[in-house]
Amino acid sequence: MTWIWSNGDLIWDRTLDHLVLSVPPILLSFLLALPLGALANRYRASRGVILGSVGLLYAIPSLPLFIVLPVIVGTSARSPLNLIIALTLYGVALMVRVVADGLASVDRDVRQSAAGVGFSSWSEFWQVELPLAGPVLLAGLRVVAVSTVSLATVGAVIGVQSLGSLFTDGFQRGIQAEIIAGIVATVVLALVLDGVLVLLGRLLMPWTRKSSSRVLLPVVTPAAVTR
Amino acid sequence: MNLFAQAVQWILDPLNYVGVNAIPLRVFEHLAFTLVTLVIASAIAIPIGFFIGHTGRGRGLAVSVAGAFRAIPTLGLLTLVALWIGIGLGAPFVALTILAIPPILAGAYTGFEAIDRRTVDAARAVGMSEGQIVRGVEVPLGLPLLIGGIRSAALQVVATATLAAYIADIGLGRYLFTGLKTRDHAEMLGGSILVILLALALEGIFATIQRFVVPRGVISSRSKVVRVRSSRARPMVNSAVEKGTQ
C-alpha cells in the first residue's frame, strides 16, 4: 500500500497517457463504423463482405497486430499513434456489427411510414433509423469503451506508456502493489468512460430516460414527436 | 514491404526448424497450451452454465462476474499471477483459464435461455425427466451458442497465450519478445504473422463447427420462423458483447 501513496503522481500520469490512447479510438470507431454498418445493412452482398472482414479483423490477436501494423502504415511501433490506429481497428470491428444489427432492428413498418410522410432516405436515416437504433448503438459503444481501455494496456510490452506500464514495471521489479494499482486504475477508468457514455446517451436520447420499457419498444420516434 | 519479405524468409529459413526454438515446436506448444486451457475452463464453466441455464438461478451473479472480468486487463492478471506463483508455466495457465471461463459460461447459459420456453414445457409434458430435458432438448438446442462461447474463449486464449510469453518460455510469443529485445524485425514480424495465421485458422475451424452443430430440425423450420416473426427481432448486441476483450 505504501507504494501507492508514494507514487500517486506516477499513477495519475499513466492514467492521462491511457486516456490519450483510449479516447480517440472509441470516438473514431463510432464515426467509422456508422457508414460501414449502414452499408452492411443496406445490401446483402456488402453485408457478407463487410461483416466477414470485420470478423476476421477481430480475430487477429492484439500484440501481433501492434507489431505488424507499423510496417503496413509506416508509423513507429513505439509511437502512441500506432496503438491508437490498432485500437481503432478493433473498435470498428466490434462496432460495425452492432451498427448493422441495430439498424436492422428498426421496424420496417416505421421506415415505410417515414417514407410515406415524405422523408428522403437521407433524412430518414438520420432522423428515424439512427435515433431508433440509438440504444443498441450505445450498448455496443459501451463494450467498445471497456475493451479498448483494457486492450490499451497491452501496448506497454512494446514500449507505449499507459497504465499497462505499471504491470510491466511492477512485474520486473517484483512490486505487487504496483500491478494491483494498475488493474484497479484500469477498471476504474473503464467504468468512468462507461458512465460518461451512459450520461451522453441520456442527453442525446431523452426518450429512453423515462422508463426502461420504452427502450425495448421505441414506438414513438423522436422525429415523430418533433413534427 | 521489404520487411515482410524478410519475415517470410525468416519463416521459411531451415535454421528455424531445428532445436528447442523450432517453429513447429512453438506452434505445437501454442496450440496445446490453448487446447488444455480450453478443456479445463470448459470442465469448470459448462456444468455451472448448464445449471444456471436450466434453473435460472445465479444468473444475475454470473452476468455481473462476466462483466467485471471483461474490464480486467489480461496483462495485469498475467503479471500479477506470475508474481504470486512464480515464473513458469503455472502462472499463464491459471491466468488464461480464469480468462476463458466467462465467455464459455455465458455461451452455456445463453444457449439454454435462447430456447423457446414452450419447447421445454412440451418436453416436460410428454413425460421427460429434468435430466432427460437437459440432455435431450436443452443441450442440443443450446449447442451452437455454447460453441460460440468456446470460440470467443479460444480467440482470447490464443491472443493472450502470445502475451504469456512475456512471463514464461511458451509458444509463438517468444519470437515476438526475443525479436523486440534484439531488434530483430524479421523474427518479430515472422512470429506475429504465424500467430495471426494460427488465430485465423482457429476462427475458421470454430465457425465451421458452429455451423455443423445446429440440429437438423432447427434448420428445416428456420425459413418459416423468419416469416412469422416481426422484422424487429431482439437486438443482438450480445454477439459482440460475448467476445469481450483479448
Boltz contact constraints between the chains, C-beta under 6 A:
constraints:
  - contact:
      token1: [A, 59]
      token2: [B, 155]
      max_distance: 6.0
  - contact:
      token1: [A, 59]
      token2: [B, 199]
      max_distance: 6.0
  - contact:
      token1: [A, 59]
      token2: [B, 200]
      max_distance: 6.0
  - contact:
      token1: [A, 59]
      token2: [B, 203]
      max_distance: 6.0
  - contact:
      token1: [A, 60]
      token2: [B, 196]
      max_distance: 6.0
  - contact:
      token1: [A, 61]
      token2: [B, 159]
      max_distance: 6.0
  - contact:
      token1: [A, 61]
      token2: [B, 162]
      max_distance: 6.0
  - contact:
      token1: [A, 61]
      token2: [B, 195]
      max_distance: 6.0
  - contact:
      token1: [A, 61]
      token2: [B, 199]
      max_distance: 6.0
  - contact:
      token1: [A, 62]
      token2: [B, 246]
      max_distance: 6.0
  - contact:
      token1: [A, 63]
      token2: [B, 162]
      max_distance: 6.0
  - contact:
      token1: [A, 63]
      token2: [B, 163]
      max_distance: 6.0
  - contact:
      token1: [A, 64]
      token2: [B, 192]
      max_distance: 6.0
  - contact:
      token1: [A, 64]
      token2: [B, 195]
      max_distance: 6.0
  - contact:
      token1: [A, 64]
      token2: [B, 196]
      max_distance: 6.0
  - contact:
      token1: [A, 67]
      token2: [B, 188]
      max_distance: 6.0
  - contact:
      token1: [A, 67]
      token2: [B, 192]
      max_distance: 6.0
  - contact:
      token1: [A, 68]
      token2: [B, 192]
      max_distance: 6.0
  - contact:
      token1: [A, 71]
      token2: [B, 3]
      max_distance: 6.0
  - contact:
      token1: [A, 94]
      token2: [B, 240]
      max_distance: 6.0
  - contact:
      token1: [A, 97]
      token2: [B, 240]
      max_distance: 6.0
  - contact:
      token1: [A, 98]
      token2: [B, 240]
      max_distance: 6.0
  - contact:
      token1: [A, 101]
      token2: [B, 236]
      max_distance: 6.0
  - contact:
      token1: [A, 105]
      token2: [B, 232]
      max_distance: 6.0
  - contact:
      token1: [A, 105]
      token2: [B, 235]
      max_distance: 6.0
  - contact:
      token1: [A, 107]
      token2: [B, 232]
      max_distance: 6.0
  - contact:
      token1: [A, 108]
      token2: [B, 231]
      max_distance: 6.0
  - contact:
      token1: [A, 136]
      token2: [B, 235]
      max_distance: 6.0
  - contact:
      token1: [A, 136]
      token2: [B, 237]
      max_distance: 6.0
  - contact:
      token1: [A, 139]
      token2: [B, 237]
      max_distance: 6.0
  - contact:
      token1: [A, 140]
      token2: [B, 237]
      max_distance: 6.0
  - contact:
      token1: [A, 140]
      token2: [B, 240]
      max_distance: 6.0
  - contact:
      token1: [A, 143]
      token2: [B, 240]
      max_distance: 6.0
  - contact:
      token1: [A, 143]
      token2: [B, 241]
      max_distance: 6.0
  - contact:
      token1: [A, 146]
      token2: [B, 70]
      max_distance: 6.0
  - contact:
      token1: [A, 146]
      token2: [B, 71]
      max_distance: 6.0
  - contact:
      token1: [A, 147]
      token2: [B, 245]
      max_distance: 6.0
  - contact:
      token1: [A, 150]
      token2: [B, 71]
      max_distance: 6.0
  - contact:
      token1: [A, 150]
      token2: [B, 73]
      max_distance: 6.0
  - contact:
      token1: [A, 150]
      token2: [B, 245]
      max_distance: 6.0
  - contact:
      token1: [A, 151]
      token2: [B, 245]
      max_distance: 6.0
  - contact:
      token1: [A, 153]
      token2: [B, 73]
      max_distance: 6.0
  - contact:
      token1: [A, 153]
      token2: [B, 75]
      max_distance: 6.0
  - contact:
      token1: [A, 154]
      token2: [B, 75]
      max_distance: 6.0
  - contact:
      token1: [A, 157]
      token2: [B, 166]
      max_distance: 6.0
  - contact:
      token1: [A, 164]
      token2: [B, 75]
      max_distance: 6.0
  - contact:
      token1: [A, 167]
      token2: [B, 75]
      max_distance: 6.0
  - contact:
      token1: [A, 167]
      token2: [B, 76]
      max_distance: 6.0
  - contact:
      token1: [A, 167]
      token2: [B, 79]
      max_distance: 6.0
  - contact:
      token1: [A, 171]
      token2: [B, 79]
      max_distance: 6.0
  - contact:
      token1: [A, 176]
      token2: [B, 83]
      max_distance: 6.0
  - contact:
      token1: [A, 179]
      token2: [B, 76]
      max_distance: 6.0
  - contact:
      token1: [A, 179]
      token2: [B, 79]
      max_distance: 6.0
  - contact:
      token1: [A, 179]
      token2: [B, 80]
      max_distance: 6.0
  - contact:
      token1: [A, 182]
      token2: [B, 76]
      max_distance: 6.0
  - contact:
      token1: [A, 183]
      token2: [B, 76]
      max_distance: 6.0
  - contact:
      token1: [A, 186]
      token2: [B, 73]
      max_distance: 6.0
  - contact:
      token1: [A, 187]
      token2: [B, 71]
      max_distance: 6.0
  - contact:
      token1: [A, 190]
      token2: [B, 71]
      max_distance: 6.0
